[in-house]
């Protein structure tokens, strides 16, 4: 029995000395609980909206104040004309536009109307925001009704879904799945294949070949770059021809952005391969660093605006966040590079930095 307890004691010490085991036992569950607890919510807060007020009357101002004080909305800008609405949506600056007609005050005692236009490229967000706004506006109308009113005051809310009037779930599903698949295939496979070469010792054999180290590395990466690009093209084709997603923008721009995102994913895989000594570690690190953040912190499923401020800041380093916005912008909204240069520049900067760091870390190990 003493031998048994000594063996158990030895195993405890072995686990406590292994940082990777401790990370799996305690780090991953803690991270999952925090992310699930804060990110898994259908409630939307601080959604950016715009107001187009042709009336400028007392009731339109009070309803606007009521919307902004609810905690669900924050005012991004005041619009001056109806032509500004589509441009604002295409820029991705707002999720909802509230329109008060010019005769809103005069019609208030009879049959006033308010129009709600939502960016339905994010289907669930658009439905939730229109429901929130409708309940707040109708609640305001009920409060304004006098107790002895024969005909109660009414405000008719007319919601309209922009870019996705039929509220197809594929408009949200396809860009997110595209980002997830390309990340996993590109980064996971790249990190595993290089880790396998290092683990089996065949990388040293390659070093004696006439090829340079840089040629060997890019020779390893190039097949996954091309195969992942084919995956991206297949997903785009299925989305357009099978699921009915429009391609309102430039196909060439979409393909170039896809190639840039794949190159970034390969850079992530190379970076993981420089830090991992075995295939198992590389696979675990790839899944932990990409799968969960992409699903929960990219805006794929849960709106980023509803997350705590800390997670909103963390989401800025998630590459899929920018790629999903780019795919939606090109395919659904039909915007060009003039509106997408910022997320494109972020992806390019990430890819450049990660590739440089990966090559710098990997070369000393191969020498």
DOTI-989761 format. One line per 2 residues: their letters; for each residue z, y, x of C-alpha. Coordinates in nm, 2 decimals. Layout:
! DOTI-989761
a	Z/Y/X; ...
***
This chain:
! DOTI-989761
xx	0.00/0.00/0.00; 0.08/0.24/0.29
xx	-0.27/0.17/0.42; -0.42/0.26/0.08
xx	-0.23/0.59/0.06; -0.33/0.67/0.42
xx	-0.69/0.61/0.33; -0.66/0.83/0.02
xx	-0.50/1.10/0.24; -0.78/1.08/0.49
xx	-1.04/1.12/0.21; -0.85/1.43/0.08
xx	-0.86/1.59/0.43; -1.23/1.50/0.46
xx	-1.31/1.67/0.13; -1.10/1.98/0.22
xx	-1.28/2.02/0.55; -1.63/1.99/0.39
xx	-1.72/2.34/0.26; -2.02/2.21/0.08
xx	-1.82/1.96/-0.12; -1.56/2.23/-0.21
xx	-1.85/2.45/-0.32; -1.97/2.18/-0.55
xx	-1.63/2.09/-0.69; -1.50/2.44/-0.74
xx	-1.77/2.70/-0.68; -2.03/2.57/-0.92
xx	-1.81/2.51/-1.22; -1.65/2.86/-1.17
xx	-2.00/3.02/-1.15; -2.12/2.83/-1.45
xx	-1.82/2.93/-1.67; -1.86/3.30/-1.57
xx	-2.23/3.31/-1.63; -2.22/3.11/-1.95
xx	-1.92/3.31/-2.08; -2.08/3.65/-2.02
xx	-2.45/3.58/-2.05; -2.47/3.34/-2.34
xx	-2.45/3.58/-2.62; -2.70/3.68/-2.89
xx	-2.53/4.02/-2.94; -2.73/4.30/-2.80
xx	-2.56/4.62/-2.66; -2.69/4.94/-2.52
xx	-3.05/4.87/-2.61; -3.28/5.16/-2.51
xx	-3.44/5.33/-2.81; -3.65/5.64/-2.88
xx	-3.64/5.87/-3.18; -3.93/6.05/-3.34
xx	-3.78/6.30/-3.58; -4.04/6.50/-3.77
xx	-3.77/6.62/-4.01; -3.49/6.76/-3.79
xx	-3.26/6.77/-4.09; -2.89/6.70/-4.13
xx	-2.93/6.34/-4.25; -3.18/6.24/-3.97
xx	-2.94/6.38/-3.71; -2.64/6.21/-3.86
xx	-2.82/5.87/-3.88; -2.93/5.91/-3.52
xx	-2.57/5.98/-3.42; -2.45/5.68/-3.62
xx	-2.70/5.45/-3.44; -2.60/5.58/-3.10
xx	-2.23/5.56/-3.16; -2.25/5.20/-3.28
xx	-2.26/5.06/-2.92; -2.58/4.87/-2.99
xx	-2.82/5.15/-2.89; -2.85/5.42/-2.63
xx	-3.11/5.70/-2.65; -3.37/5.68/-2.39
xx	-3.59/5.97/-2.50; -3.70/6.19/-2.80
xx	-4.06/6.16/-2.88; -4.28/6.45/-3.00
xx	-4.57/6.27/-3.16; -4.67/5.93/-3.30
xx	-4.92/5.89/-3.01; -4.62/5.87/-2.76
xx	-4.49/5.55/-2.93; -4.74/5.30/-2.79
xx	-4.74/5.45/-2.44; -4.36/5.43/-2.44
xx	-4.37/5.07/-2.54; -4.63/4.98/-2.28
xx	-4.42/5.13/-2.01; -4.13/4.91/-2.12
xx	-3.89/5.19/-2.14; -3.76/5.13/-2.49
xx	-3.70/4.84/-2.72; -3.70/5.02/-3.06
xx	-3.84/5.35/-3.20; -3.68/5.51/-3.51
xx	-3.92/5.74/-3.70; -3.80/6.00/-3.95
xx	-4.09/6.14/-4.16; -4.13/6.51/-4.21
xx	-4.01/6.50/-4.58; -3.71/6.28/-4.51
xx	-3.45/6.55/-4.62; -3.64/6.64/-4.93
xx	-3.69/6.28/-5.03; -3.33/6.18/-4.95
xx	-3.19/6.23/-5.30; -3.47/6.01/-5.44
xx	-3.64/5.76/-5.22; -3.63/5.84/-4.84
xx	-3.80/5.62/-4.59; -3.73/5.54/-4.22
xx	-3.96/5.34/-4.00; -3.84/5.11/-3.73
xx	-4.09/5.00/-3.47; -3.97/4.72/-3.23
xx	-4.12/4.58/-2.92; -4.18/4.22/-3.04
xx	-4.29/4.09/-2.70; -3.92/3.99/-2.69
xx	-3.90/3.83/-3.03; -3.53/3.76/-3.07
xx	-3.44/4.11/-2.94; -3.68/4.28/-3.17
xx	-3.54/4.09/-3.48; -3.18/4.16/-3.38
xx	-3.24/4.53/-3.32; -3.42/4.59/-3.64
xx	-3.14/4.41/-3.83; -2.87/4.62/-3.65
xx	-3.05/4.95/-3.73; -3.12/4.85/-4.09
xx	-2.76/4.77/-4.16; -2.64/5.09/-4.00
xx	-2.89/5.31/-4.19; -2.82/5.14/-4.53
xx	-2.45/5.16/-4.46; -2.49/5.54/-4.41
xx	-2.68/5.57/-4.74; -2.40/5.38/-4.93
xx	-2.14/5.61/-4.78; -2.33/5.92/-4.90
xx	-2.35/5.79/-5.26; -2.12/5.99/-5.50
xx	-1.88/5.76/-5.70; -2.03/5.86/-6.03
xx	-2.39/5.85/-5.93; -2.62/5.72/-6.20
xx	-2.90/5.65/-5.96; -2.77/5.56/-5.62
xx	-2.92/5.72/-5.31; -3.15/5.48/-5.12
xx	-3.31/5.48/-4.78; -3.59/5.23/-4.75
xx	-3.62/5.09/-4.40; -3.97/4.98/-4.30
xx	-3.96/4.75/-3.99; -4.28/4.69/-3.79
xx	-4.32/4.46/-3.50; -4.54/4.59/-3.22
xx	-4.75/4.36/-2.99; -4.63/4.04/-3.18
xx	-4.65/4.11/-3.56; -4.63/3.73/-3.64
xx	-4.32/3.69/-3.42; -4.46/3.39/-3.23
xx	-4.20/3.24/-3.00; -4.47/3.15/-2.75
xx	-4.48/3.52/-2.65; -4.13/3.48/-2.50
xx	-4.15/3.12/-2.41; -4.47/3.11/-2.19
xx	-4.39/3.39/-1.94; -4.04/3.26/-1.89
xx	-4.15/2.90/-1.84; -4.43/3.02/-1.61
xx	-4.18/3.19/-1.39; -3.94/2.90/-1.39
xx	-4.21/2.64/-1.31; -4.36/2.83/-1.03
xx	-4.02/2.90/-0.87; -3.91/2.54/-0.89
xx	-4.23/2.38/-0.78; -4.30/2.63/-0.50
xx	-3.95/2.69/-0.35; -3.80/2.35/-0.42
xx	-4.09/2.14/-0.28; -4.13/2.37/0.02
xx	-3.77/2.36/0.12; -3.75/1.98/0.07
xx	-4.06/1.89/0.27; -3.96/2.10/0.57
xx	-3.60/1.97/0.55; -3.74/1.61/0.54
xx	-3.94/1.68/0.86; -3.62/1.80/1.03
xx	-3.41/1.52/0.89; -3.65/1.25/1.01
xx	-3.72/1.41/1.34; -4.09/1.43/1.29
xx	-4.09/1.81/1.32; -4.05/1.77/1.70
xx	-4.35/1.55/1.71; -4.56/1.82/1.54
xx	-4.44/2.07/1.80; -4.63/1.89/2.08
xx	-4.96/1.92/1.88; -5.22/2.18/1.98
xx	-5.13/2.39/1.68; -4.89/2.69/1.71
xx	-4.56/2.69/1.53; -4.69/2.96/1.29
xx	-4.99/2.74/1.21; -4.78/2.44/1.15
xx	-4.55/2.63/0.91; -4.84/2.78/0.72
xx	-5.01/2.45/0.71; -4.70/2.31/0.54
xx	-4.69/2.60/0.30; -5.06/2.64/0.21
xx	-5.10/2.32/0.00; -4.80/2.42/-0.22
xx	-4.94/2.77/-0.25; -5.27/2.64/-0.38
xx	-5.12/2.37/-0.61; -4.87/2.61/-0.75
xx	-5.15/2.86/-0.82; -5.33/2.58/-1.01
xx	-5.01/2.53/-1.21; -5.00/2.90/-1.29
xx	-5.37/2.89/-1.41; -5.30/2.59/-1.63
xx	-5.00/2.76/-1.79; -5.20/3.07/-1.86
xx	-5.49/2.87/-2.01; -5.25/2.68/-2.23
xx	-5.08/2.99/-2.34; -5.41/3.17/-2.43
xx	-5.62/2.88/-2.58; -5.35/2.66/-2.72
xx	-5.06/2.88/-2.81; -5.26/3.19/-2.91
xx	-5.11/3.44/-2.67; -5.36/3.73/-2.62
xx	-5.49/3.83/-2.28; -5.51/4.21/-2.34
xx	-5.50/4.30/-1.97; -5.69/4.22/-1.66
xx	-5.72/3.85/-1.58; -5.78/3.93/-1.21
xx	-5.46/4.14/-1.19; -5.27/3.86/-1.36
xx	-5.39/3.60/-1.11; -5.31/3.83/-0.82
xx	-4.96/3.89/-0.95; -4.92/3.51/-0.99
xx	-5.02/3.45/-0.63; -4.78/3.72/-0.51
xx	-4.49/3.55/-0.71; -4.58/3.21/-0.57
xx	-4.58/3.35/-0.22; -4.23/3.49/-0.28
xx	-4.11/3.16/-0.41; -4.25/2.99/-0.10
xx	-4.06/3.24/0.11; -3.74/3.15/-0.07
xx	-3.81/2.78/0.00; -3.87/2.85/0.37
xx	-3.54/3.05/0.39; -3.35/2.76/0.23
xx	-3.51/2.52/0.47; -3.39/2.72/0.77
xx	-3.03/2.68/0.64; -3.04/2.32/0.51
xx	-3.03/2.02/0.75; -3.10/1.76/0.48
xx	-3.32/1.72/0.18; -3.02/1.68/-0.05
xx	-2.87/2.01/0.06; -3.21/2.18/0.03
xx	-3.26/2.04/-0.32; -2.91/2.14/-0.44
xx	-2.94/2.49/-0.29; -3.28/2.54/-0.45
xx	-3.16/2.43/-0.79; -2.84/2.63/-0.77
xx	-3.00/2.95/-0.65; -3.31/2.95/-0.87
xx	-3.27/2.74/-1.19; -2.95/2.90/-1.33
xx	-3.03/3.26/-1.23; -3.38/3.23/-1.37
xx	-3.27/3.10/-1.70; -2.97/3.32/-1.76
xx	-3.02/3.64/-1.56; -3.39/3.71/-1.58
xx	-3.41/3.81/-1.95; -3.60/3.49/-2.02
xx	-3.35/3.38/-2.29; -3.07/3.63/-2.31
xx	-3.11/4.01/-2.31; -3.00/4.17/-1.99
xx	-2.87/4.48/-2.17; -2.60/4.27/-2.34
xx	-2.45/4.14/-2.02; -2.16/4.31/-1.83
xx	-2.26/4.58/-1.58; -2.20/4.34/-1.28
xx	-2.45/4.08/-1.41; -2.70/4.36/-1.49
xx	-2.68/4.46/-1.12; -2.71/4.10/-1.00
xx	-3.02/4.06/-1.22; -3.20/4.32/-1.01
xx	-3.23/4.06/-0.73; -3.38/3.79/-0.95
xx	-3.75/3.77/-0.88; -3.83/3.61/-1.22
xx	-3.70/3.92/-1.40; -3.99/4.13/-1.26
xx	-4.25/3.86/-1.29; -4.17/3.80/-1.66
xx	-4.21/4.17/-1.72; -4.54/4.17/-1.54
xx	-4.68/3.88/-1.73; -4.57/4.03/-2.07
xx	-4.71/4.36/-1.97; -5.06/4.23/-1.87
xx	-5.10/3.96/-2.14; -4.93/4.11/-2.44
xx	-4.92/4.48/-2.39; -5.25/4.51/-2.19
xx	-5.11/4.74/-1.92; -5.25/4.78/-1.57
xx	-5.12/4.83/-1.22; -5.05/5.19/-1.29
xx	-4.77/5.08/-1.52; -4.67/4.77/-1.32
xx	-4.66/4.91/-0.97; -4.28/4.92/-0.95
xx	-4.21/4.55/-1.03; -4.51/4.46/-0.81
xx	-4.38/4.66/-0.52; -4.04/4.49/-0.56
xx	-4.19/4.14/-0.55; -4.40/4.24/-0.25
xx	-4.10/4.38/-0.07; -3.89/4.07/-0.15
xx	-4.17/3.84/-0.03; -4.22/4.03/0.29
xx	-3.85/4.04/0.38; -3.78/3.68/0.29
xx	-4.08/3.55/0.48; -3.99/3.75/0.79
xx	-3.63/3.63/0.78; -3.73/3.27/0.72
xx	-3.98/3.26/1.01; -3.72/3.43/1.24
xx	-3.45/3.18/1.15; -3.68/2.88/1.17
xx	-3.86/2.94/1.50; -3.55/2.91/1.72
xx	-3.47/2.57/1.55; -3.82/2.45/1.63
x	-3.82/2.56/2.00
***
